[in-house]
Amino acid sequence: MPSKESWSGRKTNRAAVHKSKQEGRQQDLLIAALGMKLGSQKSSVTIWQPLKLFAYSQLTSLVRRATLKENEQIPKYEKVHNFKVHTFRGPHWCEYCANFMWGLIAQGVKCAGLNSEGLYRVSGFSDLIEDVKMAFDRDGEKADISVNMYEDINIITGALKLYFRDLPIPLITYDAYPKFIESAKIMDPDEQLETLHEALKLLPPAHCETLRYLMAHLKRVTLHEKENLMSAENLGIVFGPTLMRSPELDAMAALNDIRYQRLVVELLIKNEDILF
C-alpha cells in the first residue's frame, strides 16, 4: 500500500501536469488567434518575428484584462440608492452608501460645469463653499445648489472635495490603504490592475459603490479634457490626498506616499470600465 507521502507526491505531480497542460492550451489558443507558431523553427521572413512577438504579448495582456473584467468583478449590490440628504456632518447620510455627493454631482457638476476650465483644480470662494455646507446641514435634500444660487461651479466642486476631506474614515479606508499603495508601485501594467482589483475588494460595500460612482463621474470629466484641461493625471493630483490618507503618523512617510496616491486615483479613472 503506498505511503501517505508517496500519495501526496503523486497528487502534487498530477496537479503540476494539469497546470502545465492548461497553460499550454491557453498558449495554443493565443497562437492560433495570431496565426503564428513559436518554437525553434525559423520563419522564412524573419522581419515579422518581432512584430509577432509584440502582438502575442499584447493579446496576452488583453486576455488577462478580459478575465479580470468578466470573471472577477466587484460584486454589485441589489439595494438601490436613496438619494436623500440628511446632514453634512453625518453619520446620517444616504441610507445606502452614506454620503451626500449624489446631489452635488447630479444637480451641480454634471449639468453645469463639465467644460469649465480647471474643474476640481480651481478653488471656489471659501465662504461660499461653507454656505453650501451649511445649506446641506440646514435644509438637507431641499438645499438649493442650482446655478441661480451658485453661479461659480468651483463652489460646488469645492464643497464635494470638502466633504471627502472631512470624512472621519477616508473613502479609501485605512485598512485598504496599504494594498492600494502597493498596486501603485508595481511596474507591470496587468499585475498592477490585478492588485488594484484585489485592493477594491477590501473596501466596505458602501465605500466601493461610492468610489465607483465618483470614478465614473471623473471619467466623464476627462472626456471633456480639451475644454476643461483636466486629464486623469490632473484629477489624480487633486483627489489622491482627498480620497485616501496614510494611516501612518510619520509625516515623512505620508509625504512620500503622495505620488502613489495620485497614481492610484489616476489608474482608477483610466480603468474605471475594467475595475468596477
C-alpha positions in Angstrom: 0.0 0.0 0.0 1.5 3.4 -1.0 2.6 5.6 1.9 0.9 8.9 2.6 4.0 10.8 1.4 4.1 9.0 -2.0 0.4 9.5 -2.5 0.8 13.3 -1.7 3.7 13.4 -4.2 1.7 11.8 -6.9 -1.2 14.2 -6.3 1.2 17.2 -6.5 2.7 15.8 -9.7 -0.7 15.4 -11.3 -1.7 19.0 -10.3 1.6 20.3 -11.9 0.9 18.3 -15.1 -2.6 19.6 -15.2 -1.5 23.2 -14.7 1.2 22.8 -17.4 -1.4 21.4 -19.9 -3.8 24.2 -19.1 -1.2 26.8 -19.7 -0.2 25.0 -22.9 -3.8 25.2 -24.1 -4.1 28.9 -23.3 -0.9 29.5 -25.3 -2.2 27.4 -28.2 -5.3 29.5 -28.3 -3.3 32.7 -28.3 -1.0 31.4 -31.1 -4.0 30.2 -33.1 -5.6 33.6 -32.8 -2.4 35.2 -34.1 -1.9 32.7 -36.9 1.7 32.1 -35.8 3.9 29.4 -34.3 6.6 29.9 -31.7 9.4 27.5 -31.4 12.8 26.6 -32.8 11.6 26.6 -36.4 12.7 29.8 -38.1 10.3 31.9 -40.1 11.1 32.4 -43.7 10.5 36.1 -43.3 12.4 36.9 -40.1 11.4 40.5 -40.1 7.9 39.6 -38.9 9.1 37.7 -35.8 9.5 40.8 -33.5 6.0 42.0 -34.7 4.5 38.6 -33.9 6.1 38.5 -30.5 4.8 42.0 -29.8 1.3 41.0 -30.9 1.5 37.9 -28.8 2.3 39.9 -25.7 -0.5 42.4 -26.4 -3.0 39.7 -26.9 -1.9 38.0 -23.7 -2.5 41.3 -21.9 -6.0 41.7 -23.4 -6.9 38.1 -22.3 -5.8 38.9 -18.7 -7.8 42.1 -18.6 -10.8 40.5 -20.1 -10.6 37.8 -17.4 -10.3 40.5 -14.7 -13.4 42.3 -16.1 -15.7 39.3 -16.7 -14.8 36.7 -14.1 -13.8 38.6 -11.0 -15.9 41.7 -11.0 -16.5 43.6 -7.8 -19.9 42.3 -6.6 -22.9 44.5 -7.5 -25.3 45.3 -4.7 -29.0 44.9 -5.2 -30.1 47.6 -2.8 -30.8 50.9 -4.7 -29.5 54.3 -3.6 -31.7 56.5 -1.6 -30.7 59.9 -3.0 -32.0 61.9 0.0 -29.6 64.0 2.0 -29.9 64.4 5.8 -26.8 66.1 7.1 -23.4 67.2 6.0 -21.7 66.2 9.3 -23.1 62.6 9.3 -23.4 59.9 10.2 -26.9 60.1 8.8 -26.0 60.2 5.1 -27.6 58.4 2.2 -29.4 55.4 3.6 -27.4 53.1 1.3 -23.9 54.5 0.7 -23.7 57.0 3.5 -22.9 60.2 1.6 -24.4 63.3 0.1 -22.3 63.6 -3.1 -25.1 62.4 -5.4 -26.9 65.8 -5.4 -23.7 67.7 -5.9 -22.6 65.7 -8.9 -26.0 65.1 -10.5 -27.5 68.6 -9.9 -24.3 70.6 -10.0 -21.2 69.4 -11.8 -23.0 67.0 -14.2 -25.4 69.6 -15.5 -23.5 72.8 -15.3 -19.7 72.6 -15.4 -18.0 69.7 -17.3 -16.5 72.1 -19.7 -15.3 74.5 -17.0 -11.5 75.1 -17.3 -9.6 73.7 -14.3 -12.7 71.8 -13.0 -11.9 70.5 -9.5 -8.4 72.0 -9.6 -9.6 75.7 -9.3 -10.7 76.6 -5.8 -14.0 78.3 -5.2 -14.5 81.1 -2.7 -14.2 79.5 0.8 -17.0 81.5 2.4 -19.5 80.3 -0.3 -18.3 76.7 0.0 -19.1 77.0 3.7 -22.5 78.3 2.7 -23.1 75.1 0.7 -22.1 73.0 3.6 -24.4 74.9 5.9 -27.2 74.7 3.4 -27.0 70.9 3.5 -26.8 70.9 7.3 -29.9 73.1 7.5 -32.1 72.1 4.5 -30.9 68.6 3.7 -32.3 67.4 0.4 -34.0 70.8 -0.2 -30.7 72.6 -0.3 -30.5 74.8 -3.4 -27.2 74.3 -5.3 -28.5 75.4 -8.7 -26.7 77.8 -11.0 -29.1 80.5 -9.9 -27.9 80.2 -6.4 -24.2 79.5 -7.0 -23.0 80.6 -10.5 -19.4 79.6 -9.9 -19.2 75.8 -10.5 -15.9 75.8 -8.4 -18.1 76.4 -5.3 -19.9 73.1 -5.9 -16.8 71.1 -6.6 -15.1 72.7 -3.6 -18.0 71.5 -1.4 -17.7 68.0 -2.8 -13.9 67.9 -2.0 -14.5 69.3 1.4 -17.0 66.5 2.1 -14.5 63.8 1.3 -11.7 65.6 3.3 -13.9 65.8 6.3 -14.9 62.1 6.4 -13.6 60.6 9.7 -12.7 57.4 7.7 -11.4 58.2 4.2 -13.3 56.8 1.2 -10.3 54.5 0.6 -10.1 53.2 4.1 -7.1 52.9 6.3 -7.3 49.1 6.2 -7.3 49.0 2.4 -4.7 51.8 2.1 -1.5 49.6 2.0 -2.9 47.4 -0.8 -3.7 50.4 -2.9 -0.3 51.9 -2.4 1.3 48.5 -3.2 -0.6 48.5 -6.6 0.8 51.9 -7.5 4.4 50.7 -7.0 4.0 47.7 -9.4 5.6 48.3 -12.8 3.8 45.6 -14.9 0.5 47.1 -16.0 -1.5 43.9 -15.9 -0.2 42.8 -12.5 -0.9 46.4 -11.3 -4.5 46.2 -12.3 -5.0 42.8 -10.7 -3.5 44.1 -7.5 -5.7 47.2 -7.6 -8.7 45.0 -8.2 -7.8 43.0 -5.1 -7.5 46.3 -3.1 -11.0 47.3 -4.1 -12.4 44.0 -2.6 -11.0 45.2 0.8 -13.4 48.2 0.8 -16.7 48.1 2.6 -19.6 47.9 0.1 -20.8 51.5 0.7 -17.2 52.8 0.1 -16.8 50.7 -3.0 -20.1 51.8 -4.5 -19.3 55.5 -3.7 -15.9 55.2 -5.3 -17.4 53.5 -8.4 -19.9 56.3 -8.8 -17.2 59.0 -8.3 -14.7 57.4 -10.7 -17.4 57.1 -13.4 -18.1 60.8 -13.0 -14.4 61.7 -13.1 -14.0 59.6 -16.2 -16.7 61.8 -17.8 -14.8 64.9 -16.8 -11.7 63.6 -18.7 -13.8 63.2 -21.8 -14.0 67.0 -21.9 -10.3 67.4 -21.3 -9.9 69.6 -24.4 -12.2 72.2 -22.8 -11.6 71.7 -19.0 -7.9 70.8 -19.3 -8.4 68.1 -16.6 -6.7 64.8 -17.5 -6.8 61.7 -15.3 -3.4 62.7 -14.1 -4.5 66.1 -13.1 -7.6 64.7 -11.3 -5.3 62.2 -9.5 -3.3 65.1 -8.2 -6.4 66.7 -6.8 -8.2 63.7 -5.5 -5.4 61.5 -4.3 -4.9 63.1 -0.9 -8.6 63.8 -0.7 -9.8 60.2 -1.1 -7.0 58.4 0.8 -4.9 59.3 3.8 -1.9 57.4 5.2 -2.6 55.6 8.5 1.0 56.3 9.4 1.5 59.2 11.8 5.0 59.8 10.4 4.9 63.0 8.3 7.8 61.9 6.0 6.1 58.6 5.2 2.8 60.3 4.5 4.6 62.8 2.2 6.4 60.1 0.3 3.0 58.4 -0.4 1.5 61.4 -2.2 2.8 60.4 -5.6 1.4 57.0 -5.2 -2.0 58.4 -4.0 -2.1 60.4 -7.2 -1.2 57.4 -9.3 -3.9 55.2 -7.6 -6.7 57.7 -8.5 -5.3 58.1 -12.0 -5.4 54.3 -12.5 -8.9 54.1 -11.1 -10.2 56.8 -13.5 -8.4 55.4 -16.6 -9.5 51.8 -15.9 -13.0 52.5 -14.4 -14.7 50.3 -17.0 -12.5 47.3 -16.2 -12.2 47.6 -12.4 -15.8 48.3 -11.5 
